[in-house]
Amino acid sequence: MRWPEPARRPEPSTSDEFVYTNARQLKGRRVTRSVSYRDVKADLLAQIRSGRLAPGALLPGEEELRQRYGAARGTINRAMRELVADGLIERKRRAGSWVRQAPLRQARFAIPLVRIEIEAAGALYRYVLTRSRIAPCPDWLRALSSLPEGAPMRHLLCLHLADGVPYQHEDRWISLDAVPAARDADLTEEGPNEWLVRHVPFSTAQISFSACAAEEEAATALGCAPGDALFQVERRTWREETPVTYVRMLFRRGHRMTTMA
């Protein structure tokens, strides 16, 4: 089967990493310019969206694409990896790459600042730190995070309110090996999430969503009855390979989270 022509001529690139030569598209005039992975990705994406590369269609190998676009293998590989990340193509070693029958949608979550979330809803935000202590890492958290026995942690319990009504109960553990400055940080006026976002960039996060029965302490904080069903978010973050923090957030009854995929 003949490989289809590009859907459009790639836009000029500002990258000078690779040289792109395509006399045929420019009516016989030989020109050289750089080509980036964005050029390759944009052209393949246009063909997928137009149907010229139909669902299930097998794409040429990297070497054929490299010759076609006049680009380096690394440029082609990055373009293909981004199309995989966008859920548009699938790749398997030795089997090749093909257009997905249906795009793989991925939900993307930003780590929100609860203050901004509350203020965006037009409510008055208030924060209360109810407990702060230095303690060794508990066994259940060591099992989750591979922290060493006795690793020093700062444990905080916080309450976030919207117009004076409890909105979120936060139970957070911060590794002091990863963030020594957290030991003495003043978190009476600023929530730990805001402090961490400003001081400790993270590289990886794991987020879990579930329903749970309110325990007595959280029920008291959120103004509900023990055993009431609550929406729970658990989040762990790492900086490279080092665990930074674990947080368990419980929201008041009726909380809704919406995302786009």
N, C-alpha and C positions, 0 to 999 in steps of 0.2 A: 504494500500500500504506500502510495506517495505521501511523504511528509508534507503537510500544508505549509504554504507560505506564511510568513509572519502577518498577523492581523494589521499591524501598523509599524511604521518605522519608529524605533526607539527614540525618545527625546535625547538630546545631547546630555551627556553626563559631565559632572564636575570632577569626577574621579580621574586621576592620571595614573592609576595603578596598572591598567592594561591597555593595549592598543587594539582598536577595532577597525577592521578594513572591510568595506562592503561596496564594491564598485557597481554591482548590478542595480542596487536600489537607487543609486545616484546617476543613472543614465550614462554609465560608462566612465564617469569621472572618478578616478581613484582618490580616495581620501583616507586619512588615518585620524582616528580619535579614540579616546578611551571609552571602554564599555564597563559598566558596573553590574553588580548582581541585580540592582533595581531595574535596569534595562531588560535583562533576561526575564526576571519575574513578571514585569509589566506585560511583556509580549506574550508569555505563556498564559498569564491570567486573562488577557484579552481573548485569546483563542478558546479558553475554557468557557468564558462567559458568553461568547458568541455561538458556542456549540460546534466550532470547527474541531475542537478536541472534545469529543462527546464523552459522557459518563462511561467508564470502563475502558476507554481508549488507552492503549499502551504508548508511553512516551519513549522517544529514542534514548539510547544510553548517553552517559555523560560525555563520552568521547565524540559522539556524533553532534551533540549540542555544542560542545566546545568548538568544533570546526565550523558549525553553522553560524555561531555568533562571533567567532573570532575572539573568544574569551579564554581565560585561564581556567583550569579545572576547578580551582578553588572558588572562582566566581560562579560557575555553574552549580557547584555543590551547595553554596550558600543560598542561591535562588531556589533550588529544589527543597532545601531544608525549610525555608520560610513558607513555601507552598504546603509542605507537610504540616507545619505548625498552624497554618491557617485552615487546616482540615480539608484542603481541596484535592490533594493527591495522596497516594499511599505508596510507600517504598518498601521493598523487601530485598534483602541481600540475595544476589544471584537470580532473582525473579524479575527485577526491574521496577519501573515506576509507572503508575497508571492513574487516570482520573477517577476519583471516588464516584460511586453510583449516587451517593448523596453526600453533600458537604458535612463534615464532622464539626458540629457546633461545640464551642467551648465557652463556658461561663467564666468571666474574668472578674475577680474581686479585688478592689483596692482595700488596703487596711484603713478603715475610717477613723477619724477623730470624732468621738462621740459628741464633743462640744459643737463641732461644725454641723454634725448631723442634726442635733437638737435646734441649733440656731437657724439652720436652713428651713426647718419646719415652722419658723416664726415664734418659737418658744424661748423663754428665758432659761439659760443654763446655769446650774449650780452643781458644785462638786464637793464631796465630803470624804475625807480620809478617815476611816473608822478604826483601822488597826495597821500597825507597822512594827515588824520585828525582824531580827536577824536570827536565822535558824538553819540547821543542816538540811540538806536536800532530803525530803521524805522518800521512803523506799518506792512508792508508786510512781513518783516523778523520775527517780533514777532509772526505773525500768523503761520508761517512755523515752528518756533523753540520753541514756548512756553516760550520765554524770557520775563522777567517782563518789564513793562512800564518804559522807561527811562534807561534801562540797558546800561552801557557804552560800546562802541564798538570802535575799530580802523578800519577805512575804508581806503583801499588802492586801487589805480589803478596802474597797472604795464603793461609794454610791454616787451615781450621776442622776440628777433630777431635771425634769422639764416642767417649767412653771410650778415648781414646788412639789411635783408629783414624782415619786421614784420611777426611773426609766430603765436603768441598768445597774446591776450589782456585779462588781468586778472583783475577782479573786486571782491575784497575780503573784507569780514567783519569778524573781530575776536572779540570774547567776552572777555572783560577785566575782567569780574567776574571769568571766567574760566581760563584765562591766563593773570594775572596781569603784568607779565614781558613784555608782548607785547606792553604795553603803551609806553615804552621808548626804545624799541629795535631798533637798527640801521639797517634799511632795505634798505639803499641806495645802498649797494654793493651786498647784498644777498637777493634773492627773499623770500617772506613770506612763501611759501610752504617748502622750504629747512629749514628755521628757525624753523617752527612748527614741522617738522619731527624730528629735532634734540632735541627739547625742550619739546614737548608735545605729548606723545604716545596717540593714540586714540583707542577706543574699538569698535566703530561702525561707518560705513559710508554708506551714501545713494548717489547714482550716477544716474543722469538723462541725457539722450541724446536727442537732438532735433535739428530742423532747425529753424532759426529765421531770421528776416529781420534786417540788420545792422542799428543801430541807428547812428545819426550823429557823436557822439564822438568816437564810436568804428570804424565807417567807416573811419574817419580821421586817427585813429591810425593804422588801418590795410591796409590803402591805397586802399580802395574800395569805391563804391558809396553808399550813403544811400539807404536802401531798398534792397541791394544785399543779396542773401541768404547765410547764414554762418552756419557752424557747431558749435553747442553750447553744452558745458558740464557744468552741475551744480552739485556741490558736497557739502554735509553737513556732518560734523563729530561730534561725541560725545565722551566724556570720561566718561564711565559709563552712568549716566543719564544726564550729563551736556553738553549742546551744546557748541562746541568749535569754529567752524568756518563755514561760508558759502562762497562759491566761485563760480563765474560765469566766465567761460573761453570761449572766442570766438576765433576761428581759422581762418586763412586766407583762401580765396577761394581755393577749390580743396583739402583741407585736407582730409586724409583718416585714419581711425582707424581700425586695424585688431586685432582680438583676437582668441584664441583657446578654444574649448569647449570639 
